[in-house]
């Protein structure tokens, strides 16, 4: 009986340590990547503000080109929603809504993931003129994990995982726009 009591104390101590670590671990993450495109900022912004154009450069759209897509509202305006559904677990099911547009500068999105997990995150794309006919595009993603699930952030490389996909999407965007 003494050994059972010791085992239970050790298990309780381990659980307490895990919960304490989760209490002080980060709950939020932010990832962003940039690219310079040799096109005027007005032309670049006009292209990226339309969510339907993300199908042309986003890595996620190429993972499952046959995914079901649906749209609500007028693309390129606040309130427009692009939704997707895929049987591929890397794509899942969710929707993206334009929440705010600062014309010629920035577009803010809300991403609502439904499968393979529930999550609501924020994303944005911004454009900044860097000279005659040149534009810096920044694509960012911000998210949070509630306590105690935030422990996963200690083991996950969100910057590496999402950053590589954002960077590839921006490279694809650069290729598309510089060909036009």
N, C-alpha and C positions, 0 to 999 in steps of 0.2 A: 504493500500500500504506500510506503514511503516513496518508492520510485515513481508511482503514478502521480503523486502530489508534485514531485520535482519536475516531471515531464510537463504537467499542466502549468506550473510556474514559468518554466522556460518558454512554453508556447505563448503564454500571456505576455511575457516580457518581449518576445519577438514581435508580436502584434502591436504592442505599445510603441516599440522603436519604429516600426514601419509607419504607424500613424503620426508619430512626431516628425519623422523625416518628410512625410507628405505635407504636413502643416507648414514647413519652412521651404519646401521645394517650390520652384517657379510654377505658376498656374497659367501663364500666358507665354506666347511665342510670336515672333515676327520674322518674316523672311521677305527679302526683296532682292531683285536683280535689275540691272540696267543694261541698255545697249544704245549705241549712237547710230542713227539712221540718216543716210544722206538724202534727206527730203525735208522740205519746209515743215515746220511744226503744225501749221494749219492743216496741211494735207495728212500728216500722220494722225493728228487728233481726230479728224473727220473719219478716218478709217477705224481707229480703235474704239470709238464711242458706240459703234454698232456691235451688239453682242453676237449677232449672226456671223460676223467676220471672224470671231474667235474660232469657229470651225475650220478656218483656213490656216491658222497658225498654232493653236493650242495643242499641246502634246496629248491631253486627255481626249480630244476629239479624234485623234488618229489611233488611239488604242482600240476603239470599237467604232469604226466608220458606219456600222449598221445600227447604232443605238437609235432608239425612238426619241424624237425631239418634238417639242411643242412650244408655242410662243403665245404670249398674251400682251396686248398693248402695241404701242408704236415703238419700234426699235430706235435706239438712240435718244430716248427720252426717259425721264424719271418715271419709275413705275413699270417699265417694260420687264417682263419675266421670260427667261429662257429655261425650259425644264428638259431633263434628259432621263432616260431609263435604259439600263444595260444589264445584261446577265453577267457581264464581266465584272468580277469583284473589284478590279482596279478602277472601275468607272462608277458602278453602282447606280443609285437613283437620287436625284435632287433637283434643285433649281437655283437660279441666279437672278437677282433683281437689281436693276439700276436704282440706287438710292439717292445719288446726288451727282450733279454735273456742274463743274465750273468750266464754262465753255472755253475751249482752246487750251485748257490747263490740266484738268483732272476729272476722272470719273470714278465714283465709289460704288462698289457692288456689295450685296449681301449674298453669301452662299449658304444655302440650307441643304445639308446632306441628310438623306433619309435612310439609305442603304449603302454600304454594309454597316454603317453606324449613324447615329443621330448626332448632328453637330450644326451649329450656326457660326459662321466665321465671316470676317470682313476682308475684302480685297479692293485693290485700286490699281488704276493705271494713270500715270501722269506723263505729260510731255513738256519739254522745256527747250526752247530754241538755244542752240549752242553756236550760232553763227549763221552766215548766209547759206541757206539750204541744208542745214544740219539740225537734227533734233535728238535730244536725250530722252529715251523712254524708260520709265521705271515701272515695274510691275511688282506689287507688294501683296502680302497675304498675312493677316493677323488672326490668331485664334487663341482659344483658352480651353483648358481641361479642368473640370471641377474636382475638388478634393473628394476622395483620395486618388482618383484616376490620374491626377497630375503627376503621380509617381512615374508614369510611363514617359513623361518628358525627360526624365533623367537617363532613360535608356534609348530613347529615340533621337535620331539626328534630324530634327525637323528642317534645319537649314540645308542640310545635304539632300534630304529626300525631296522637299518642295523646291529648293533652290535650283537643283539641276533641271527640273521640269519647267520652271519659270524661265531659266536661261535658254533652254532649247526653244521654248515658245517665242521668246524675243528674237532669237536667231532666225527662226522661221519667218517672223514678222518682217525683219530687216530684209530678208531675201525677197519676200513678196513685194514689199513697197519699193525697193530699189530697182526691181525689174520693170515697174510701171513707168 
